[in-house]
Amino acid sequence: MQTKQKQLFVLCVLAIGLVALWLEPGGRLRGRLQGEAFFQGYPVHYWQRQLQSSDPVVIETTRAELAAGRRSATEVLRTLLVARSTANWDTSTSRCAAAEILTAIGEEAAEAGEDVISALSDSDVYLRRIAAGAVPAVGVPASQGIPALLDLLQRERSVEVLRALSEYGGEAQPALTELSKVLRDRSLPTEIRWNAARTIGKVRENAVSTVPLLVEHLQDDEATVREHSAEALGDIGPAAAASVPALVAVLTDTATRVRRDAVRSLGQIGPAAKPAVPAVLKLLEDPESIVQQAARTALQTLAPDQLPKPANEDSTAP
């Protein structure tokens, strides 16, 4: 009888010990038994719980620790990114956080590329948009990233997708048709349309086919669309020489930033914009200092000899 009681006591102690280990705050035993990835000695579910804490300080500290881990934290972050919600556990917060941290880590998290692309098709709109920014950030090649981002852009027009495409620069040339559609669509929010213009510009000289479209939108009703259409023409550079007359025409635009970007773009276009010099000189007297400075910068390229000399150079020594 006593032997059985001792055995039962030992079993109870072992059971309590196992439960304690299972419920141990760091979750190490549970993580080992479930084959989870570890970072800094803690398994995935520990980091997931920390990211979903009700304490903002805990969340920020956890994000900082994972971001500082760089490549060594990537496996845990990948697992967090793909962890689906269950009836008892909503993982949306930790999944979005994982995508943001991977974006911050950048190309050291390249192994997460496929997971990031998969997240573009997730049902969570916030995760899709964060993942869009992560695609170029982690170094997904243009051959994979651009088709995936274009597919998402065709399903939903968002600033995040446009910004992500812009990160590919000239390699984003296949996106020009869709970007042009976005710019033309006046039913869309203005912020989305001007970001489309901006992204076209980031394709640089490979976007020369869009010059007529950008010229057209120098007369758009929305000042921000005009501004970024002017900016895009400058980003395209000398290949946008045909836009010089249209840029000169908006040097008197009522919006300060349109005037600034138009004159700046004339300088970026270079020698082909020399006929614009008389109009550019007038902007040295613009009421806004940012326009004056942009005009000086453009003249340094187009006609440095026509730049007014500083007052102290004109004066003679006593």
Legacy VTK file of the C-alpha trace (Angstrom):
# vtk DataFile Version 3.0
C-alpha trace
ASCII
DATASET POLYDATA
POINTS 318 float
0.000 0.000 0.000
2.736 2.404 0.983
4.645 1.501 -2.190
1.629 2.410 -4.327
1.199 5.673 -2.470
4.852 6.515 -3.038
4.520 5.696 -6.733
1.399 7.825 -6.959
3.165 10.658 -5.157
6.140 10.446 -7.512
3.831 10.440 -10.536
1.972 13.467 -9.193
5.236 15.323 -8.631
6.400 14.453 -12.144
3.069 15.523 -13.610
3.180 18.824 -11.748
6.757 19.335 -12.880
5.878 18.651 -16.506
2.891 20.986 -16.347
5.094 23.656 -14.777
7.664 23.214 -17.517
4.944 23.305 -20.175
3.519 26.495 -18.706
6.937 28.037 -18.038
6.733 31.676 -19.239
9.506 31.225 -21.782
7.807 28.126 -23.225
11.127 26.427 -23.955
9.987 22.828 -23.341
6.820 23.320 -25.313
8.826 24.891 -28.123
11.303 22.001 -28.199
8.562 19.378 -28.204
6.689 21.165 -30.993
9.823 21.694 -33.083
9.524 25.479 -33.124
12.225 27.854 -34.318
14.123 29.633 -31.550
15.683 33.067 -31.193
17.696 34.146 -28.150
16.692 30.920 -26.437
12.954 31.460 -26.833
10.545 29.701 -29.240
8.146 31.191 -31.757
5.086 31.128 -29.518
6.931 33.152 -26.858
7.683 35.919 -29.353
4.143 35.735 -30.685
2.750 36.259 -27.200
5.117 39.191 -26.608
4.100 40.888 -29.851
0.453 40.536 -28.907
0.925 41.814 -25.366
-1.495 44.397 -23.994
1.514 46.398 -22.799
2.855 48.784 -25.497
6.274 48.817 -23.835
6.543 45.030 -24.115
5.539 45.187 -27.764
8.083 47.874 -28.653
10.856 46.123 -26.730
10.062 42.840 -28.469
10.037 44.440 -31.906
13.385 46.075 -31.198
14.921 42.776 -30.037
13.739 40.913 -33.130
14.880 43.681 -35.482
18.289 43.775 -33.806
18.577 40.022 -34.344
18.773 40.611 -38.096
19.335 37.348 -39.950
19.318 35.187 -36.804
15.721 36.270 -36.080
14.478 35.602 -39.607
13.327 32.015 -39.089
11.170 33.006 -36.119
9.769 35.972 -38.068
8.958 33.787 -41.068
7.030 31.426 -38.826
5.176 34.319 -37.204
4.297 35.719 -40.627
2.589 32.546 -41.823
0.912 31.631 -38.506
-2.827 31.613 -39.202
-5.418 32.656 -36.643
-7.485 29.979 -34.908
-10.827 30.059 -33.109
-8.975 30.706 -29.862
-6.061 32.835 -31.009
-5.956 35.850 -33.344
-2.497 36.170 -34.886
-3.149 39.225 -37.061
-1.171 41.593 -34.816
1.928 39.416 -34.643
1.778 38.625 -38.363
1.691 42.305 -39.315
4.486 43.012 -36.846
6.587 40.217 -38.355
6.156 41.693 -41.848
7.184 45.136 -40.601
10.245 43.773 -38.810
11.325 41.792 -41.877
11.028 45.010 -43.886
13.267 46.772 -41.389
15.839 43.965 -41.465
16.016 44.173 -45.244
18.090 41.904 -47.460
19.527 40.001 -44.521
16.036 38.482 -44.355
16.136 37.363 -48.002
15.145 33.805 -47.078
11.701 35.170 -46.146
11.031 36.229 -49.747
8.609 33.440 -50.626
6.677 33.941 -47.384
6.379 37.661 -48.035
5.075 37.050 -51.556
2.525 34.559 -50.199
1.308 37.206 -47.752
0.282 39.384 -50.716
-2.674 37.029 -51.159
-3.696 36.988 -47.500
-7.254 37.862 -46.482
-5.967 40.567 -44.117
-5.760 43.830 -46.067
-3.318 45.370 -43.602
-0.961 42.416 -43.865
-1.112 42.516 -47.667
-0.086 46.148 -47.715
2.738 45.726 -45.219
3.950 42.672 -47.139
4.005 44.734 -50.345
6.668 46.970 -48.843
8.568 43.949 -47.601
8.881 42.445 -51.095
11.610 44.809 -52.390
12.990 45.395 -48.897
14.033 41.777 -48.340
15.496 41.594 -51.826
12.913 39.619 -53.785
14.240 39.705 -57.387
12.340 41.886 -59.846
11.468 38.809 -61.909
9.379 37.548 -58.976
8.512 40.704 -57.100
7.104 42.827 -59.910
4.592 40.240 -61.231
3.429 39.562 -57.668
3.013 43.260 -56.897
1.273 43.908 -60.215
-1.184 41.133 -59.481
-2.004 42.815 -56.174
-2.230 46.277 -57.783
-4.773 44.941 -60.269
-6.878 43.657 -57.371
-6.542 46.715 -55.161
-5.150 50.164 -55.741
-2.964 51.088 -52.800
-0.139 53.490 -52.049
1.882 50.690 -50.463
1.963 48.638 -53.669
2.908 51.677 -55.736
5.735 52.536 -53.357
6.962 48.950 -53.454
7.048 48.969 -57.260
8.998 52.230 -57.215
11.780 50.519 -55.278
12.594 48.418 -58.354
13.487 51.487 -60.416
14.036 50.794 -64.099
13.236 47.122 -63.612
9.604 48.110 -62.993
9.095 48.938 -66.678
6.558 46.070 -67.065
4.335 47.936 -64.588
4.013 51.090 -66.717
0.747 50.092 -68.380
-0.972 49.497 -65.050
0.607 52.586 -63.490
-0.715 54.680 -66.367
-4.220 53.332 -65.748
-3.987 54.316 -62.104
-2.820 57.838 -62.940
-5.666 58.326 -65.428
-8.389 57.053 -63.095
-9.921 60.186 -61.582
-12.282 58.095 -59.458
-9.329 57.047 -57.295
-8.112 58.990 -54.241
-5.660 61.722 -55.188
-2.908 60.203 -53.040
-3.015 57.011 -55.075
-2.940 58.875 -58.382
0.032 61.068 -57.483
1.910 58.051 -56.194
1.349 56.410 -59.571
2.959 59.441 -61.247
5.830 59.335 -58.776
6.376 55.615 -59.395
6.424 56.126 -63.152
9.250 58.593 -62.632
11.251 56.076 -60.617
11.373 53.858 -63.719
13.695 56.598 -65.038
14.570 56.623 -68.736
12.778 53.301 -69.211
9.526 55.248 -68.741
10.050 57.509 -71.769
6.874 56.111 -73.365
4.833 57.775 -70.603
6.085 61.315 -71.266
2.914 62.350 -73.171
0.772 61.034 -70.312
2.773 62.933 -67.713
2.616 66.108 -69.816
-1.157 65.731 -69.960
-1.319 65.524 -66.179
0.647 68.720 -65.713
-2.810 70.237 -66.227
-4.629 67.936 -63.807
-7.191 69.461 -61.451
-5.251 68.171 -58.430
-2.121 70.105 -57.493
-0.369 67.035 -56.075
-0.904 65.158 -59.333
0.554 68.092 -61.280
3.464 68.285 -58.839
4.432 64.635 -59.104
3.888 64.514 -62.864
6.432 67.334 -63.109
8.736 65.490 -60.722
8.452 62.302 -62.776
9.489 64.065 -65.970
12.667 65.207 -64.245
13.315 61.708 -62.965
13.058 60.406 -66.532
15.721 62.974 -67.355
17.078 63.894 -70.811
14.778 61.312 -72.410
11.868 63.586 -71.426
13.136 66.498 -73.559
9.814 66.694 -75.408
8.181 67.872 -72.184
10.181 71.117 -71.925
7.476 73.447 -73.348
4.853 71.911 -71.057
7.109 72.303 -68.029
7.769 75.939 -68.903
4.011 76.480 -69.076
3.552 75.403 -65.455
6.363 77.553 -64.058
3.578 80.010 -63.225
1.312 77.427 -61.591
-0.519 78.676 -58.511
0.821 75.749 -56.462
4.300 76.360 -55.058
5.413 72.743 -55.275
4.352 72.481 -58.915
6.569 75.457 -59.791
9.424 74.013 -57.742
9.250 70.549 -59.311
8.786 71.896 -62.827
11.897 74.083 -62.664
13.879 71.372 -60.964
12.917 68.939 -63.715
14.065 71.347 -66.403
17.493 71.247 -64.807
17.416 67.460 -64.702
16.488 67.253 -68.379
19.636 69.211 -69.142
20.820 70.913 -72.359
17.550 70.317 -74.203
15.895 72.613 -71.658
18.132 75.632 -72.379
15.316 77.465 -74.216
13.584 77.588 -70.816
16.326 79.729 -69.239
14.481 83.101 -69.528
11.470 81.632 -67.716
13.692 79.997 -65.118
15.461 83.302 -64.420
12.129 84.875 -63.487
11.715 82.315 -60.714
14.718 83.749 -58.916
12.193 86.385 -57.813
9.511 83.872 -56.838
7.864 84.667 -53.486
8.680 81.173 -52.209
12.264 80.349 -51.230
12.004 76.677 -52.247
11.167 77.766 -55.787
14.024 80.284 -55.841
16.473 77.607 -54.714
15.223 75.110 -57.295
15.633 77.765 -59.999
19.227 78.462 -58.926
20.006 74.751 -59.005
18.508 74.401 -62.487
20.493 77.380 -63.752
23.728 75.867 -62.486
23.115 73.167 -65.100
21.406 75.138 -67.864
23.133 78.533 -67.781
25.604 78.966 -64.936
26.933 82.164 -66.522
23.522 83.796 -66.092
23.292 83.196 -62.377
23.366 86.530 -60.519
26.516 86.953 -58.506
26.194 87.237 -54.724
26.074 90.864 -53.559
29.481 90.653 -51.868
31.095 89.722 -55.189
29.628 92.760 -56.935
30.889 95.231 -54.389
34.348 96.696 -54.695
36.828 96.677 -51.852
37.202 100.035 -50.057
LINES 1 319
318 0 1 2 3 4 5 6 7 8 9 10 11 12 13 14 15 16 17 18 19 20 21 22 23 24 25 26 27 28 29 30 31 32 33 34 35 36 37 38 39 40 41 42 43 44 45 46 47 48 49 50 51 52 53 54 55 56 57 58 59 60 61 62 63 64 65 66 67 68 69 70 71 72 73 74 75 76 77 78 79 80 81 82 83 84 85 86 87 88 89 90 91 92 93 94 95 96 97 98 99 100 101 102 103 104 105 106 107 108 109 110 111 112 113 114 115 116 117 118 119 120 121 122 123 124 125 126 127 128 129 130 131 132 133 134 135 136 137 138 139 140 141 142 143 144 145 146 147 148 149 150 151 152 153 154 155 156 157 158 159 160 161 162 163 164 165 166 167 168 169 170 171 172 173 174 175 176 177 178 179 180 181 182 183 184 185 186 187 188 189 190 191 192 193 194 195 196 197 198 199 200 201 202 203 204 205 206 207 208 209 210 211 212 213 214 215 216 217 218 219 220 221 222 223 224 225 226 227 228 229 230 231 232 233 234 235 236 237 238 239 240 241 242 243 244 245 246 247 248 249 250 251 252 253 254 255 256 257 258 259 260 261 262 263 264 265 266 267 268 269 270 271 272 273 274 275 276 277 278 279 280 281 282 283 284 285 286 287 288 289 290 291 292 293 294 295 296 297 298 299 300 301 302 303 304 305 306 307 308 309 310 311 312 313 314 315 316 317
